[in-house]
Amino acid sequence: MHYSPPAFNPMAGNPLTTRDDVVRAIRDLYLPLMPYYSPGGARVRLDMAGATFDRSAADLEGYARPLWGLVPLQVGGGADFVDWELFRRGLANGTDPQSPEYWGTPQNRQQPLVELAAIGFALALIPDVLWAPQSAAAKKNIAAFLNTAYGLYFGENNWMFFRVMIGLGLEAIGETPDPELREGYLDKLDALYLADGWYSDGPVRHADHYVPFAIHFYGLIYARLGHDDARRAQIQERAKAFAQQFVHWFADDGAVLPFGRSLTYRFACCGFWSALAFADCPALPWGQIKGLVLRHLRWWSKQPIAHRDGVLSIGYGYPNLHMCEPYNSACSPYWAFKAFAFMALPKGHPFWTAKEEPLSPCAQTATQVQPGFVLFNPPGDAIALAGGQEDHRHWLRIAPEKYSKFAYSARYGFSVETDFRQFDHGSFDNMLAFSRDGLHFDVREGNEEVKIADNLIYARWNANADITVETWSLVLYPWHLRVHRIQSKVACQIIEGGFALPRPDGGPGGEVEEVAGAASLCMPGDFSGIRDLASTVERKGRLLDALPNANLMCARSSVPQLTGRIEAGETVLASAILALADPAAAQQAWLKPCARPSIEELEAIIRAHGKTVGTMTRQNA
């Protein structure tokens, strides 16, 4: 008898093609939280693991984050399963200093400010549900709590929008928040703008999913709910420009490129498309926007992302604490409900009446100067060659893996290192690692200089004080090439990896090649390989069985790698990397490796056409 394991996903089996399907998905995702509400309704506690903020803030996450999806559903119709009296009671108790469930006095730059944005959003849209039935005493507490929060310091990044969201809620309940405070933050947010629809998320060298699911998302909400025609026009204009870029981050099956921090928010990654619909801003044809949202939700419906009780887990493609952030509590994944902003739309809106459309055929590559990406979209994937992003803030874990690999994939994800004293067992997918002692290792963590031209990225970076590397990354479809010119004062071991593939029970699950200068794995549905192209040192191919729970997509993975050793002085490494969801096409390409351009040719292209990556114009805080 065939064994069918549990799906570990409340959306499993949901076709997610109609509005009723999405209503069912929201209900099935939300109701598993019900046993964990506090008696007063202000707190949801899912476990006793810690985060960088205190327990009350984690409990507030559980109360507030589902509102991003439940409130639009109430507006558009279908939220009959929601106990709004529980939410009203929770709002009253959470803002009452005399209640045992009080959320605490709002403080500068603290986590509760994040969650109050959802409450401001809710009050702006459904004040008749959450505000009007409250007692006079509760109204006084709620208004005082939000007014206190509104005047605080939120930071210098996307958090500045939380004041704007809180302000919308205050206005909806008859309060008069200081407009100069709102305008001051909107001006600062405007100063984060780069070009082509891209922002930097504060004084940092990165532009990740916080651009679509935070900065653009809140901006589009403000465009609909605010009263500033000039800013509305600017927000929509920039969102339209961004849509032309962001669409390349999505594979044709709905998967999105996982890149950067906070990936445990999962389907919040389609929040930008959802917010376009909410704001009635057709940056693409409505059928394409509808397809982007629904395909993305369908892709997530097939991943084992929940615990046995149906509560969403911390992780990405499965429960995984290795990849999480210090600020992730068990309630954090419910930011994913931002994906459902489009449910505020009436059934007659063009989003719903349009026929779902596939993505438009992509050009073979898309060069994105601001984030420093060269993207290409093989069937079932979106691959980005990357350069120019980094994050060195003390509160962010494993930033090099999240920002500084040479390539990222919507199909194969990326891996994080889980043991920093096992060089020989490191995944190093799409990374080049150096080790002097065979235990510890160095990889790219930042860049000294990054230039980008069509299909080509140049980066100069330091692995450590003794090793400087120049890397050229180039798309030669379906391959991509990496050429590294290394200047080292010391001898060391090196490992360079290709893309990780899932490893089934019982072995690699396919045909393995491990020879001098090449390693590959061909499985029934995927191929991944890395091939040396006349480097100045010899390298051996191997297939590494990575440590468990390293890869974002699959708990057990295998990575084709090239291993070797360099001496002090100059070394040139050249690699061709291939990963495709079509094994037959991949094997044909594998037997005909692309030609390696000379460093002189690559230098000439960068001299003639290279542009500075937008994120590199920012100074790290």
C-alpha positions in Angstrom: 0.0 0.0 0.0 1.3 3.4 -0.9 2.0 5.7 2.0 0.8 9.3 1.7 2.3 11.5 4.3 0.4 14.4 5.8 0.4 17.6 3.8 1.3 19.8 6.7 -0.5 22.6 5.0 -4.0 24.0 5.7 -4.3 25.0 2.0 -3.5 21.5 0.6 -5.9 20.4 -2.1 -7.4 23.9 -2.5 -7.5 24.7 -6.2 -7.1 28.5 -5.4 -8.7 29.6 -8.7 -11.9 31.4 -7.4 -12.7 34.0 -4.7 -14.5 31.3 -2.7 -11.3 29.2 -2.8 -9.3 32.1 -1.3 -11.9 32.6 1.3 -11.6 29.0 2.3 -7.8 29.3 2.3 -7.9 32.3 4.7 -10.3 30.5 7.0 -8.2 27.3 7.0 -5.0 29.2 7.7 -6.6 31.4 10.5 -8.8 29.0 12.5 -5.8 26.8 13.8 -4.9 29.9 15.9 -8.2 29.9 17.8 -7.2 27.6 20.7 -4.2 29.8 21.5 -6.0 33.1 22.2 -5.9 34.5 25.7 -9.2 34.8 27.6 -9.2 38.6 27.1 -8.4 38.2 23.3 -5.4 40.5 23.3 -2.7 37.8 23.0 -1.9 34.7 21.0 0.8 32.5 22.3 2.0 29.6 20.2 5.1 28.4 22.0 7.7 29.5 24.6 10.7 30.1 22.3 12.3 33.5 22.5 12.9 36.4 20.1 14.7 39.7 20.4 11.5 41.3 21.8 9.6 40.4 24.9 6.8 37.9 25.3 4.0 40.5 25.2 5.2 41.7 21.8 5.3 38.2 20.4 1.7 37.7 21.7 0.7 41.0 20.0 2.0 39.6 16.7 -0.4 36.8 17.0 -3.3 39.2 17.6 -2.4 41.7 14.9 -0.8 40.0 11.9 -3.9 38.0 10.8 -5.7 41.3 10.5 -3.8 42.0 7.3 -5.9 39.3 5.6 -9.1 39.2 7.8 -9.9 42.9 7.5 -9.8 43.0 3.6 -12.0 39.8 3.7 -14.5 41.6 6.0 -14.6 44.5 3.6 -15.1 42.4 0.5 -17.3 39.8 2.1 -16.6 36.3 3.4 -15.3 36.8 7.0 -18.3 35.1 8.6 -16.0 32.7 10.5 -14.1 35.5 12.2 -15.1 36.2 15.9 -14.9 40.0 15.7 -16.1 40.3 19.3 -12.9 38.5 20.3 -10.9 41.1 18.3 -12.8 44.0 19.9 -12.2 42.6 23.3 -8.6 42.0 22.6 -8.1 45.6 21.3 -9.7 47.0 24.5 -7.7 44.8 26.8 -4.4 45.2 25.0 -4.6 49.0 25.3 -5.9 49.1 28.9 -3.0 49.7 31.4 -5.1 48.0 34.1 -5.7 44.8 32.1 -3.5 41.7 32.7 -3.3 41.5 28.9 -2.0 45.0 28.4 0.6 45.2 25.6 2.8 47.6 27.5 3.4 51.3 26.9 4.6 51.9 23.4 8.3 52.7 23.2 10.7 54.1 20.5 11.8 51.6 17.8 10.2 48.6 19.5 8.4 45.6 18.0 4.8 46.6 19.0 5.0 49.5 16.6 5.2 47.0 13.8 2.0 45.4 14.9 0.1 48.6 15.5 0.4 49.2 11.7 -2.0 46.3 11.2 -4.4 47.8 13.8 -4.3 51.2 12.2 -5.1 49.5 8.9 -8.0 47.7 10.5 -9.4 50.7 12.1 -9.2 52.7 8.8 -11.1 50.0 6.9 -13.6 48.6 9.5 -14.1 51.2 12.3 -17.8 50.1 12.5 -16.6 46.6 13.5 -13.6 47.3 15.8 -14.3 50.8 17.1 -17.9 51.9 17.2 -19.1 49.1 19.5 -16.4 49.8 22.1 -17.2 51.4 25.5 -16.3 55.0 26.1 -13.5 53.9 28.5 -12.1 51.5 25.9 -12.2 54.2 23.2 -10.3 56.5 25.4 -7.6 53.9 26.0 -7.3 52.8 22.4 -7.0 56.4 21.2 -4.4 57.3 23.9 -2.4 54.2 23.1 -2.3 54.8 19.3 -1.6 58.6 19.8 1.4 57.7 22.0 2.7 55.3 19.4 2.2 57.8 16.6 4.6 60.3 18.1 7.4 57.9 18.7 10.7 57.3 16.8 10.2 54.4 14.4 13.6 54.2 12.7 15.0 55.2 9.3 13.6 52.3 7.1 10.3 50.8 6.1 9.2 51.2 9.7 8.5 54.8 9.0 5.4 53.7 7.2 4.0 52.3 10.5 3.4 55.9 11.7 1.5 56.5 8.5 -0.6 53.3 9.0 -1.4 54.2 12.6 -2.3 57.7 11.5 -4.9 56.3 9.0 -6.5 54.4 11.9 -6.5 57.5 14.2 -8.1 59.6 11.5 -10.8 57.0 11.0 -11.8 57.1 14.7 -12.0 60.9 14.8 -8.5 61.7 16.1 -6.3 64.4 14.6 -2.7 63.1 14.5 0.0 65.7 13.7 0.2 65.8 9.9 3.8 67.2 10.1 5.0 64.0 11.7 3.4 62.0 8.9 4.8 64.2 6.2 8.2 64.2 7.7 8.4 60.4 7.5 6.9 60.3 4.0 9.7 62.7 2.9 12.3 60.5 4.5 10.8 57.4 2.7 11.0 59.3 -0.5 14.7 59.9 0.1 15.2 56.1 0.1 14.2 56.0 -3.5 16.9 54.7 -6.0 15.4 54.4 -9.5 13.3 52.1 -11.6 10.8 51.6 -8.8 13.5 50.4 -6.3 14.2 51.7 -2.8 16.8 50.9 -0.3 15.4 49.8 3.0 17.2 52.4 5.0 20.9 53.2 5.3 21.9 49.8 4.1 23.3 48.2 0.9 20.4 46.0 0.1 17.1 46.0 -1.7 15.2 42.8 -0.9 11.6 41.7 -0.4 11.0 44.6 2.0 10.8 46.8 -1.1 7.7 45.0 -2.5 6.0 43.6 0.7 6.7 46.6 2.9 7.6 49.9 1.2 5.5 49.5 -1.9 2.8 47.6 0.0 2.2 50.4 2.6 2.6 53.0 0.0 -0.2 51.5 -2.1 -2.4 51.3 0.9 -1.8 55.0 1.6 -2.5 55.8 -2.0 -6.0 54.3 -1.6 -6.8 55.4 1.9 -4.9 58.7 2.2 -5.9 62.1 0.9 -2.7 63.3 -1.0 -3.2 63.3 -4.7 0.4 64.2 -5.5 1.9 61.4 -3.4 -0.8 59.0 -4.7 0.4 59.7 -8.3 4.0 59.3 -7.4 3.4 56.1 -5.4 1.5 54.5 -8.3 4.0 55.7 -10.9 6.9 54.1 -9.0 4.8 50.9 -8.4 4.2 50.6 -12.1 8.0 50.9 -12.8 8.7 48.3 -10.1 6.2 45.8 -11.4 8.2 45.7 -14.7 11.2 44.6 -12.7 9.7 42.5 -9.9 7.8 40.2 -12.4 11.1 38.6 -13.3 11.5 37.4 -9.7 8.6 34.9 -10.3 8.8 31.5 -11.9 6.0 30.4 -14.2 4.8 27.9 -11.6 4.3 30.7 -9.0 7.5 30.3 -7.0 9.3 33.5 -6.1 13.0 34.2 -5.8 13.9 33.7 -2.1 16.5 36.4 -1.3 17.4 38.4 1.8 15.9 38.4 5.3 12.4 37.6 6.7 11.6 34.9 4.3 9.5 33.2 6.9 6.8 35.6 5.8 6.4 33.3 2.8 3.4 34.3 0.7 3.7 37.9 1.8 6.0 37.9 -1.2 3.0 38.4 -3.5 1.7 41.2 -1.2 2.9 43.8 -3.8 0.6 42.3 -6.5 -2.2 42.1 -4.0 -1.7 45.7 -2.9 -1.8 46.9 -6.6 -5.2 45.3 -6.8 -6.3 46.9 -3.4 -5.2 50.3 -4.7 -6.8 49.8 -8.1 -3.5 50.3 -9.8 -3.2 48.0 -12.9 0.6 48.1 -13.3 0.2 45.0 -15.4 -3.0 43.7 -17.1 -5.4 42.5 -14.5 -5.3 39.0 -15.7 -1.5 38.9 -15.2 -1.8 40.4 -11.7 -4.4 37.8 -10.9 -2.2 35.0 -12.2 0.8 36.2 -10.2 -1.2 36.2 -7.0 -3.1 32.9 -7.4 -0.2 30.9 -8.9 1.9 32.1 -5.9 -0.7 30.9 -3.4 -1.1 27.6 -5.3 2.7 27.1 -5.1 2.6 27.6 -1.4 -0.4 25.3 -1.0 1.9 22.4 -2.0 4.7 23.1 0.6 4.8 21.5 4.1 4.8 24.8 5.9 2.6 24.1 8.9 2.9 22.1 12.2 0.7 19.2 12.9 -2.0 21.5 14.3 -2.2 23.6 11.2 -0.3 26.6 12.7 2.3 28.1 10.3 5.9 27.3 11.2 9.0 29.4 11.2 10.9 28.5 8.0 10.4 28.7 4.3 9.7 25.5 2.3 9.4 23.6 5.6 9.9 24.2 9.4 13.5 25.5 9.7 15.0 27.5 12.5 18.4 27.7 11.0 17.3 30.3 8.4 15.2 32.4 10.7 15.9 35.8 12.1 16.4 36.7 15.8 13.2 38.8 15.6 11.1 35.8 14.5 8.6 34.6 17.1 6.2 31.7 16.5 3.6 34.3 15.4 5.8 36.1 13.0 4.9 33.9 9.9 1.4 35.4 9.9 2.7 38.5 8.2 2.0 36.2 5.2 -1.6 37.4 5.4 -0.5 40.6 3.7 -1.0 38.5 0.5 -4.8 38.8 1.0 -5.2 42.6 0.6 -6.9 42.0 -2.7 -9.8 40.3 -0.9 -11.2 43.8 -0.2 -12.2 44.0 -3.9 -15.8 43.6 -4.8 -16.7 40.6 -6.9 -17.3 42.8 -10.0 -13.8 44.3 -9.9 -11.6 43.6 -13.0 -9.2 41.6 -10.9 -12.0 39.0 -10.4 -13.7 39.3 -13.8 -10.4 39.0 -15.8 -9.3 35.6 -16.9 -6.1 34.5 -15.2 -3.2 34.9 -17.5 0.3 33.4 -17.5 3.4 35.5 -17.4 4.3 37.3 -20.6 7.3 35.6 -22.3 10.5 37.0 -20.8 13.5 38.2 -22.6 16.4 35.8 -22.2 17.8 37.9 -19.4 16.8 41.0 -17.4 19.6 43.2 -16.0 18.4 45.2 -12.9 20.9 47.9 -12.1 19.4 49.0 -8.7 19.5 45.7 -6.8 22.5 44.4 -8.8 20.8 41.4 -10.4 21.0 39.7 -13.8 17.9 37.5 -14.0 16.9 34.7 -16.4 13.8 32.5 -16.3 14.2 28.9 -17.3 11.0 26.9 -17.2 9.9 26.4 -13.6 12.5 28.8 -12.2 13.8 32.4 -11.8 17.5 32.6 -11.3 19.3 35.8 -10.3 23.1 36.4 -10.5 23.7 38.8 -7.7 26.2 41.5 -6.6 26.1 44.7 -4.6 24.1 43.7 -1.6 25.2 43.1 2.0 24.1 43.5 5.6 26.4 43.8 8.6 23.9 44.7 11.3 24.5 42.7 14.5 20.9 41.5 14.8 20.8 39.8 11.4 21.8 36.1 11.2 23.8 34.5 8.4 23.6 37.6 6.2 26.2 36.4 3.7 24.0 33.5 2.7 21.0 35.8 2.4 22.6 38.7 0.5 26.0 37.8 -0.9 25.9 34.6 -2.8 26.7 34.7 -6.5 23.3 33.3 -7.5 19.8 32.6 -6.1 17.0 30.5 -7.5 13.2 30.3 -7.1 13.3 26.6 -7.6 16.4 25.5 -5.7 16.4 28.3 -3.1 19.7 28.8 -1.3 21.4 27.1 1.7 22.5 28.5 5.0 25.6 27.2 6.8 24.6 25.3 10.0 28.0 24.5 11.4 30.8 27.1 11.2 33.5 24.7 12.2 32.9 22.2 9.4 34.5 23.6 6.3 34.5 20.3 4.5 30.8 19.8 5.1 29.7 23.4 4.1 27.0 23.7 1.4 28.6 26.8 -0.2 26.0 26.6 -3.0 26.8 29.5 -5.3 29.6 30.6 -3.0 33.4 30.4 -3.0 34.8 29.5 0.4 38.3 29.7 1.7 39.8 27.8 4.7 43.4 27.9 6.1 42.8 25.2 8.8 40.2 23.0 7.3 37.7 24.0 9.9 36.9 27.7 9.8 36.1 29.4 6.5 35.5 32.8 4.8 33.1 33.7 2.1 31.9 36.9 0.5 30.2 39.1 3.1 30.3 42.5 1.3 31.8 44.3 -1.7 34.4 47.0 -2.3 33.2 47.7 -5.8 30.3 46.4 -8.0 29.6 47.3 -11.6 26.8 45.8 -13.8 26.4 45.6 -17.6 24.0 43.6 -19.7 24.2 40.0 -18.5 27.4 40.7 -16.6 28.2 41.6 -13.0 31.7 42.6 -11.7 32.5 42.6 -8.0 35.6 43.2 -6.0 35.5 41.8 -2.5 37.7 40.7 0.4 37.2 37.2 1.9 39.5 38.3 4.7 42.5 40.6 5.3 44.7 38.2 3.3 42.5 37.4 0.3 41.0 39.8 -2.3 38.8 38.5 -5.1 37.5 40.0 -8.3 34.5 38.0 -9.6 32.8 38.3 -13.0 29.3 36.6 -13.2 27.9 36.1 -16.7 24.7 34.6 -18.1 25.3 32.4 -21.2 21.8 30.8 -21.3 21.1 28.1 -20.0 24.5 28.3 -18.2 25.9 31.0 -16.1 29.7 31.5 -15.7 31.8 32.7 -12.8 35.4 33.9 -13.2 37.4 34.7 -10.0 40.8 36.4 -10.0 42.2 35.8 -6.5 45.1 37.6 -4.9 46.1 35.8 -1.7 48.9 36.2 0.8 48.4 32.7 2.1 47.8 29.1 0.9 44.3 27.7 1.6 41.7 25.2 0.6 38.8 26.2 -1.5 35.2 25.0 -2.2 32.8 26.4 -4.8 29.3 25.1 -5.2 26.5 25.0 -7.7 22.8 24.7 -7.0 21.4 22.4 -4.3 18.9 19.7 -5.2 16.6 17.7 -2.9 18.0 14.4 -1.6 15.4 11.7 -1.3 15.5 8.9 1.3 17.9 6.2 0.4 20.5 8.3 -1.5 21.0 11.0 -4.1 18.0 9.8 -6.2 19.7 10.1 -9.6 22.8 9.8 -11.7 25.9 11.2 -10.0 29.0 12.5 -11.7 32.2 13.2 -9.7 35.3 13.6 -11.8 38.2 15.9 -12.2 36.9 19.3 -12.9 33.2 18.5 -12.8 30.3 17.4 -10.5 26.6 16.9 -11.4 23.4 15.3 -10.2 20.7 14.3 -12.7 17.3 13.4 -11.1 14.0 12.5 -12.7 12.8 16.2 -12.5 16.0 18.2 -12.1 19.6 18.6 -13.0 22.4 20.5 -11.3 26.1 20.7 -12.1 29.3 22.7 -11.9 32.1 22.4 -14.3 35.7 23.9 -14.2 36.7 25.9 -17.2 40.5 25.9 -17.4 41.3 27.3 -14.0 45.0 27.8 -13.1 44.7 25.2 -10.4 43.2 21.7 -10.6 39.9 21.1 -8.9 38.0 17.9 -8.2 34.3 17.4 -8.5 32.2 16.0 -5.7 28.5 15.7 -4.7 28.2 16.8 -1.1 25.4 15.5 1.1 24.7 18.7 2.9 24.0 18.9 6.6 20.2 18.6 7.3 18.0 21.6 7.2 20.5 23.8 5.4 18.5 24.5 2.2 15.4 26.7 2.3 13.4 24.5 0.0 14.2 21.0 1.2 15.3 19.5 4.5 17.8 17.1 2.9 19.9 18.3 0.0 22.9 17.6 -2.2 25.2 20.1 -3.7 27.7 19.6 -6.6 31.0 21.2 -5.7 34.5 21.8 -7.0 37.2 21.5 -4.3 40.9 22.4 -4.5 43.8 24.3 -3.0 45.4 27.6 -3.9 48.9 28.9 -3.0 49.9 32.4 -2.2 49.9 34.7 -5.2 47.4 35.0 -8.0 44.9 32.3 -9.0 42.2 32.4 -11.6 39.2 30.1 -11.2 36.5 29.7 -13.8 33.3 27.7 -13.4 30.2 27.0 -15.5 27.1 26.3 -13.6 23.9 24.7 -14.9 20.6 23.9 -13.2 17.4 23.1 -15.0 14.0 21.4 -14.3 14.4 19.6 -17.7 17.0 16.9 -17.2 17.1 15.9 -20.9 17.8 19.4 -22.0 20.3 19.9 -19.2 22.2 16.7 -20.1 22.5 17.9 -23.7 23.8 21.3 -22.6 26.1 19.6 -20.0 28.0 17.8 -22.8 28.6 21.1 -24.7 30.0 23.5 -22.1 30.0 27.1 -23.1 33.2 28.9 -24.0 34.9 30.9 -21.3 35.6 34.5 -22.2 39.0 35.9 -21.2 39.3 38.3 -18.3 40.5 40.9 -20.7 37.2 40.6 -22.6 35.2 40.8 -19.4 37.2 43.8 -18.2 36.5 45.6 -21.5 32.8 45.1 -21.3 32.7 46.6 -17.7 34.9 49.5 -18.8 32.7 50.3 -21.7 29.2 49.6 -20.3 29.5 49.0 -16.5 27.2 51.0 -14.2 27.4 51.3 -10.5 24.8 49.1 -8.7 22.2 51.3 -7.0 22.6 49.7 -3.6 26.3 50.4 -3.6 25.5 54.1 -3.6 24.2 53.7 0.0 26.5 53.8 3.1 25.9 51.0 5.6 24.6 52.2 8.9 
